Amino acid sequence: PGQIEIRISDNGNGIPGEVKDKIFQPFFTTKPTGQGTGLGLSLSYEIVTKGHGGTLVLESTKEHGTTFIVRLPR
């Protein structure tokens, strides 16, 4: 058994709490109208969790960056 873990990190400003709470919701975007559909992370979440039985988690700390963690069963 076990799982595979993939981490994607940056060293940016972090993601505010009000955005973190909504980031995996369909059509949520912080971009201006017409600049994005807000489907990318929502689709990623569905593929990882429902399509592959894994998890997709966001860890973000103000001024220390953000990490997305994908865990998939072997």
GULUM-738195 format. One record per atom (N, C-alpha, C): chain; atom name; z, x, y; residue in one letter. Coordinates in Angstrom, 1 decimal, padded with zeros to 4 digits. Last residue first. Layout:
> ch | at | zz | xx | yy | aa
> A | CA | Z | X | Y | a
...
END
This chain:
> ch | at | zz | xx | yy | aa
> A | N | -004.1 | -001.0 | 004.2 | r
> A | CA | -005.1 | -000.1 | 003.5 | r
> A | C | -005.9 | -000.9 | 002.6 | r
> A | N | -003.9 | -003.0 | 007.2 | p
> A | CA | -003.5 | -002.7 | 005.8 | p
> A | C | -004.6 | -001.8 | 005.2 | p
> A | N | -003.7 | -001.6 | 010.5 | l
> A | CA | -004.5 | -002.3 | 009.5 | l
> A | C | -004.0 | -002.0 | 008.1 | l
> A | N | -002.8 | -001.6 | 013.8 | r
> A | CA | -002.3 | -001.4 | 012.5 | r
> A | C | -003.1 | -002.2 | 011.5 | r
> A | N | -003.3 | -000.3 | 017.0 | v
> A | CA | -003.9 | -001.1 | 015.9 | v
> A | C | -003.4 | -000.7 | 014.6 | v
> A | N | -001.9 | -000.3 | 020.1 | i
> A | CA | -001.7 | 000.2 | 018.7 | i
> A | C | -002.3 | -000.8 | 017.7 | i
> A | N | -002.5 | 001.0 | 023.2 | f
> A | CA | -002.8 | -000.1 | 022.3 | f
> A | C | -002.7 | 000.5 | 020.9 | f
> A | N | -000.5 | 002.1 | 025.9 | t
> A | CA | -001.0 | 002.4 | 024.5 | t
> A | C | -001.3 | 001.1 | 023.8 | t
> A | N | -000.4 | 003.4 | 029.2 | t
> A | CA | -000.5 | 002.3 | 028.3 | t
> A | C | -001.0 | 002.8 | 026.9 | t
> A | N | 001.7 | 005.0 | 031.7 | g
> A | CA | 000.5 | 004.7 | 030.9 | g
> A | C | 000.7 | 003.6 | 030.0 | g
> A | N | 003.7 | 005.4 | 033.5 | h
> A | CA | 003.6 | 006.3 | 032.4 | h
> A | C | 002.5 | 006.0 | 031.4 | h
> A | N | 003.9 | 003.6 | 035.5 | e
> A | CA | 003.7 | 005.0 | 035.9 | e
> A | C | 003.7 | 005.9 | 034.8 | e
> A | N | 005.5 | 001.3 | 033.4 | k
> A | CA | 005.1 | 001.6 | 034.7 | k
> A | C | 005.1 | 003.1 | 035.0 | k
> A | N | 004.3 | 001.3 | 030.1 | t
> A | CA | 005.4 | 001.6 | 031.0 | t
> A | C | 004.9 | 001.9 | 032.3 | t
> A | N | 003.3 | -000.6 | 027.3 | s
> A | CA | 002.9 | -000.1 | 028.6 | s
> A | C | 004.2 | 000.1 | 029.4 | s
> A | N | 001.8 | -001.4 | 024.4 | e
> A | CA | 003.0 | -000.8 | 024.9 | e
> A | C | 002.6 | -000.2 | 026.3 | e
> A | N | 000.5 | -004.0 | 022.4 | l
> A | CA | 000.4 | -003.3 | 023.6 | l
> A | C | 001.7 | -002.7 | 024.0 | l
> A | N | -001.0 | -004.3 | 019.1 | v
> A | CA | 000.2 | -004.3 | 020.0 | v
> A | C | -000.1 | -003.5 | 021.3 | v
> A | N | -002.2 | -005.9 | 016.5 | l
> A | CA | -002.7 | -005.2 | 017.7 | l
> A | C | -001.6 | -005.4 | 018.7 | l
> A | N | -002.3 | -005.8 | 012.9 | t
> A | CA | -001.6 | -006.2 | 014.2 | t
> A | C | -002.3 | -005.4 | 015.3 | t
> A | N | -004.2 | -007.4 | 010.2 | g
> A | CA | -003.4 | -006.3 | 010.9 | g
> A | C | -002.7 | -006.8 | 012.1 | g
> A | N | -006.1 | -008.9 | 008.9 | g
> A | CA | -004.7 | -009.0 | 008.5 | g
> A | C | -003.8 | -007.9 | 009.1 | g
> A | N | -008.7 | -009.0 | 009.6 | h
> A | CA | -008.3 | -007.8 | 008.8 | h
> A | C | -006.8 | -007.9 | 008.4 | h
> A | N | -009.1 | -011.3 | 011.1 | g
> A | CA | -010.2 | -010.8 | 010.2 | g
> A | C | -009.7 | -009.7 | 009.3 | g
> A | N | -006.7 | -011.7 | 012.4 | k
> A | CA | -007.2 | -012.7 | 011.5 | k
> A | C | -008.3 | -012.2 | 010.6 | k
> A | N | -006.3 | -009.2 | 013.8 | t
> A | CA | -005.2 | -010.0 | 013.1 | t
> A | C | -005.7 | -010.9 | 012.1 | t
> A | N | -008.8 | -008.0 | 014.6 | v
> A | CA | -007.7 | -007.2 | 013.9 | v
> A | C | -006.7 | -008.1 | 013.2 | v
> A | N | -010.1 | -010.3 | 015.7 | i
> A | CA | -010.7 | -009.5 | 014.6 | i
> A | C | -009.6 | -008.7 | 013.8 | i
> A | N | -008.3 | -011.1 | 017.7 | e
> A | CA | -008.7 | -012.0 | 016.6 | e
> A | C | -009.2 | -011.3 | 015.4 | e
> A | N | -008.2 | -008.8 | 019.4 | y
> A | CA | -007.0 | -009.3 | 018.7 | y
> A | C | -007.3 | -010.2 | 017.5 | y
> A | N | -010.9 | -008.8 | 020.2 | s
> A | CA | -010.3 | -007.6 | 019.4 | s
> A | C | -009.1 | -008.1 | 018.7 | s
> A | N | -011.0 | -011.1 | 021.7 | l
> A | CA | -011.8 | -011.0 | 020.5 | l
> A | C | -011.3 | -009.8 | 019.6 | l
> A | N | -009.2 | -010.4 | 023.7 | s
> A | CA | -009.0 | -011.6 | 022.9 | s
> A | C | -009.8 | -011.5 | 021.6 | s
> A | N | -010.5 | -008.2 | 024.9 | l
> A | CA | -009.2 | -008.0 | 024.2 | l
> A | C | -008.8 | -009.2 | 023.3 | l
> A | N | -012.9 | -009.6 | 025.8 | g
> A | CA | -012.9 | -008.3 | 025.0 | g
> A | C | -011.6 | -008.2 | 024.2 | g
> A | N | -013.0 | -011.7 | 027.5 | l
> A | CA | -013.0 | -012.0 | 026.1 | l
> A | C | -012.8 | -010.7 | 025.2 | l
> A | N | -013.4 | -011.7 | 030.2 | g
> A | CA | -012.1 | -011.8 | 029.8 | g
> A | C | -012.0 | -012.1 | 028.3 | g
> A | N | -015.9 | -011.4 | 031.4 | t
> A | CA | -015.6 | -012.7 | 030.8 | t
> A | C | -014.2 | -012.8 | 030.4 | t
> A | N | -016.6 | -010.0 | 034.7 | g
> A | CA | -016.1 | -009.9 | 033.3 | g
> A | C | -015.7 | -011.2 | 032.8 | g
> A | N | -017.4 | -010.6 | 037.2 | q
> A | CA | -017.4 | -009.2 | 036.8 | q
> A | C | -016.9 | -009.0 | 035.4 | q
> A | N | -017.2 | -013.2 | 038.0 | g
> A | CA | -018.6 | -012.7 | 037.7 | g
> A | C | -018.6 | -011.3 | 037.2 | g
> A | N | -014.4 | -012.7 | 040.0 | t
> A | CA | -015.3 | -013.7 | 039.3 | t
> A | C | -016.7 | -013.1 | 039.2 | t
> A | N | -012.8 | -009.5 | 039.5 | p
> A | CA | -013.3 | -010.6 | 040.3 | p
> A | C | -014.2 | -011.5 | 039.5 | p
> A | N | -010.4 | -008.9 | 036.8 | k
> A | CA | -011.6 | -008.6 | 037.6 | k
> A | C | -012.0 | -009.8 | 038.4 | k
> A | N | -008.5 | -009.6 | 035.1 | t
> A | CA | -008.0 | -009.2 | 036.4 | t
> A | C | -009.2 | -008.9 | 037.3 | t
> A | N | -008.7 | -012.3 | 032.8 | t
> A | CA | -009.2 | -011.1 | 033.4 | t
> A | C | -008.6 | -010.8 | 034.7 | t
> A | N | -008.8 | -014.4 | 030.0 | f
> A | CA | -008.0 | -013.8 | 031.0 | f
> A | C | -008.6 | -012.5 | 031.5 | f
> A | N | -010.4 | -015.4 | 028.0 | f
> A | CA | -010.8 | -015.6 | 029.4 | f
> A | C | -009.9 | -015.1 | 030.4 | f
> A | N | -007.8 | -015.6 | 025.6 | p
> A | CA | -009.2 | -015.8 | 026.0 | p
> A | C | -009.4 | -016.1 | 027.4 | p
> A | N | -005.1 | -013.3 | 025.8 | q
> A | CA | -005.5 | -014.7 | 025.9 | q
> A | C | -007.0 | -014.7 | 026.3 | q
> A | N | -004.0 | -010.8 | 025.9 | f
> A | CA | -004.8 | -011.1 | 024.7 | f
> A | C | -005.3 | -012.6 | 024.7 | f
> A | N | -002.6 | -010.7 | 028.4 | i
> A | CA | -003.7 | -009.9 | 028.2 | i
> A | C | -004.6 | -010.2 | 026.9 | i
> A | N | -000.3 | -012.0 | 029.2 | k
> A | CA | -001.5 | -012.8 | 029.1 | k
> A | C | -002.7 | -012.0 | 028.6 | k
> A | N | 001.7 | -010.2 | 029.5 | d
> A | CA | 002.0 | -011.5 | 028.8 | d
> A | C | 000.8 | -012.3 | 028.5 | d
> A | N | 000.6 | -008.2 | 031.0 | k
> A | CA | 000.9 | -007.9 | 029.6 | k
> A | C | 001.1 | -009.2 | 028.9 | k
> A | N | 000.7 | -009.4 | 033.6 | v
> A | CA | -000.6 | -009.2 | 032.9 | v
> A | C | -000.4 | -009.0 | 031.4 | v
> A | N | 003.4 | -009.4 | 034.1 | e
> A | CA | 002.7 | -010.6 | 034.2 | e
> A | C | 001.3 | -010.5 | 033.6 | e
> A | N | 004.0 | -006.6 | 033.9 | g
> A | CA | 004.5 | -007.5 | 033.0 | g
> A | C | 003.7 | -008.8 | 033.0 | g
> A | N | 001.2 | -004.3 | 034.6 | p
> A | CA | 002.3 | -005.1 | 035.0 | p
> A | C | 002.7 | -006.2 | 034.0 | p
> A | N | 000.5 | -001.3 | 032.9 | i
> A | CA | 000.1 | -002.7 | 033.1 | i
> A | C | 001.3 | -003.6 | 033.5 | i
> A | N | 000.1 | 002.1 | 034.1 | g
> A | CA | 000.7 | 001.0 | 033.3 | g
> A | C | 000.2 | -000.3 | 033.7 | g
> A | N | -001.3 | 004.0 | 035.5 | n
> A | CA | -000.2 | 003.4 | 036.1 | n
> A | C | 000.6 | 002.4 | 035.3 | n
> A | N | -002.3 | 006.3 | 032.8 | g
> A | CA | -002.5 | 005.6 | 034.1 | g
> A | C | -001.2 | 005.0 | 034.6 | g
> A | N | -002.9 | 007.7 | 030.6 | n
> A | CA | -001.7 | 008.1 | 031.4 | n
> A | C | -001.8 | 007.5 | 032.8 | n
> A | N | -003.6 | 005.9 | 027.5 | d
> A | CA | -004.0 | 006.6 | 028.7 | d
> A | C | -002.7 | 007.0 | 029.5 | d
> A | N | -004.5 | 005.5 | 024.0 | s
> A | CA | -003.5 | 005.7 | 025.1 | s
> A | C | -004.2 | 006.2 | 026.3 | s
> A | N | -004.6 | 004.1 | 021.0 | i
> A | CA | -005.5 | 004.4 | 022.1 | i
> A | C | -004.6 | 004.4 | 023.3 | i
> A | N | -004.0 | 004.6 | 017.6 | r
> A | CA | -003.4 | 004.5 | 018.9 | r
> A | C | -004.4 | 004.9 | 020.0 | r
> A | N | -003.9 | 003.2 | 014.4 | i
> A | CA | -004.8 | 003.8 | 015.4 | i
> A | C | -004.1 | 003.6 | 016.8 | i
> A | N | -002.8 | 003.4 | 011.1 | e
> A | CA | -002.4 | 003.1 | 012.5 | e
> A | C | -003.4 | 003.9 | 013.4 | e
> A | N | -002.9 | 001.8 | 008.1 | i
> A | CA | -003.5 | 002.8 | 008.9 | i
> A | C | -003.1 | 002.4 | 010.3 | i
> A | N | -000.3 | 001.3 | 005.6 | q
> A | CA | -001.2 | 000.9 | 006.6 | q
> A | C | -001.8 | 002.1 | 007.4 | q
> A | N | 000.8 | 000.5 | 002.2 | g
> A | CA | 000.8 | 001.2 | 003.5 | g
> A | C | -000.2 | 000.6 | 004.5 | g
> A | N | 000.0 | 000.8 | -001.2 | p
> A | CA | 000.0 | 000.0 | 000.0 | p
> A | C | 000.0 | 000.9 | 001.3 | p
END
